[in-house]
């Protein structure tokens, strides 16, 4: 599964003032991720289209950790 979160679709917001990066994925988007082991990376493209890798890693998605009602 490939999940694409971008500033273009409003899911990633970067503060011009602080440089803080916020991910705003919807519940539906996150619920569509099946349990498993995944890799991620966060790449920032400058105004000329030059990419800079900010971070990368692995994550484990497990079902049913927290139930919210």
Secondary structure by P-SEA (a helix, b strand, c coil): cbbbbccccccbbbbccccbbbbbccaaaaaacccccbbbbbbbbccccbbbbcccbbbbbbccccccc
